[in-house]
Amino acid sequence: MPPKFKRHLNDDDVTGSVKSERRNLLEDDSDEEEDFFLRGPSGPRFGPRNEKIKHVQNQVDEVIDVMQENITKVIERGERLDELQDKSDKSHHGFGCCYRFVSDYQ
């Protein structure tokens, strides 16, 4: 049967539990799962996974760089197309004037 919880604790219960908790926490008989949460992951156990993550992160960084370059090129291409369109419009208007001038002259 589980122990019953006391509603009112006396000072001996509180100070005694603190000492026993400290003793249990500071002893070296803890298992690996407790060590993981107290100290964090150990190096050799998680080494290959970290290398894979670094490799994938490097690939992602390369893809991001390529995408940024492509976006820059698309923007520059759009600007050049706008310039060509402006030149085309100007030359079209210029040829229209020349065509009217030649037809009026004949």
C-alpha positions in Angstrom: 0.0 0.0 0.0 1.5 3.4 -0.9 2.5 5.7 1.9 0.1 8.4 3.0 1.0 12.0 2.7 1.1 14.1 5.8 -0.7 17.4 5.7 1.5 19.0 8.3 5.2 18.3 8.4 7.4 18.9 11.4 10.9 20.4 11.1 12.6 17.0 11.5 10.7 15.6 8.5 11.8 18.5 6.3 15.5 18.6 7.4 15.8 14.8 7.3 14.4 14.5 3.8 16.8 17.2 2.5 19.8 15.3 3.9 18.6 12.0 2.4 17.9 13.6 -0.9 21.3 15.2 -1.0 22.9 11.8 -0.1 21.0 10.0 -2.9 21.7 12.7 -5.5 25.4 12.9 -4.8 26.2 9.2 -4.6 27.8 7.6 -7.6 25.3 4.8 -8.0 23.1 6.6 -10.6 22.3 4.9 -13.8 23.0 6.2 -17.4 19.6 7.8 -17.8 20.1 10.0 -14.7 23.6 10.9 -15.9 22.2 12.0 -19.2 19.8 14.5 -17.6 22.3 15.7 -15.0 25.4 16.0 -17.3 24.0 16.1 -20.8 24.8 13.8 -23.7 28.2 12.2 -23.9 30.5 12.9 -26.9 31.3 9.4 -28.4 27.7 8.2 -28.1 26.3 11.1 -30.2 29.3 11.8 -32.4 28.2 10.3 -35.7 24.8 11.9 -35.5 26.3 15.3 -35.0 28.5 14.8 -38.0 25.5 13.9 -40.1 23.7 17.0 -38.9 26.7 19.2 -39.7 26.9 17.6 -43.2 23.2 18.3 -43.8 23.5 21.8 -42.4 26.4 22.5 -44.8 24.3 21.2 -47.7 21.4 23.5 -46.7 23.7 26.4 -46.4 25.0 25.7 -50.0 21.4 25.5 -51.3 20.6 28.8 -49.6 23.6 30.5 -51.2 22.7 29.2 -54.6 19.1 30.4 -54.2 20.2 33.8 -53.1 22.4 34.1 -56.2 19.5 32.9 -58.4 17.2 35.5 -56.9 19.8 38.2 -57.5 20.2 37.1 -61.1 16.4 37.1 -61.6 16.2 40.6 -60.3 19.0 41.8 -62.6 17.4 40.0 -65.5 14.2 41.8 -64.8 15.9 45.1 -64.8 17.6 44.4 -68.1 14.3 43.3 -69.6 12.7 46.6 -68.4 15.6 48.5 -70.1 15.2 46.6 -73.3 11.4 47.2 -73.2 12.0 51.0 -72.8 14.5 51.0 -75.7 12.1 49.1 -77.8 9.3 51.5 -77.0 11.5 54.5 -77.8 12.7 53.0 -81.1 9.1 52.1 -82.1 8.0 55.7 -81.5 11.1 57.0 -83.4 10.4 54.7 -86.4 6.7 55.8 -86.4 7.8 59.4 -86.7 10.3 58.6 -89.5 7.6 56.6 -91.3 5.2 59.5 -91.1 7.9 61.9 -92.2 8.8 59.7 -95.2 5.2 59.2 -96.3 4.5 62.9 -96.0 7.6 63.7 -98.0 6.6 61.4 -100.9 
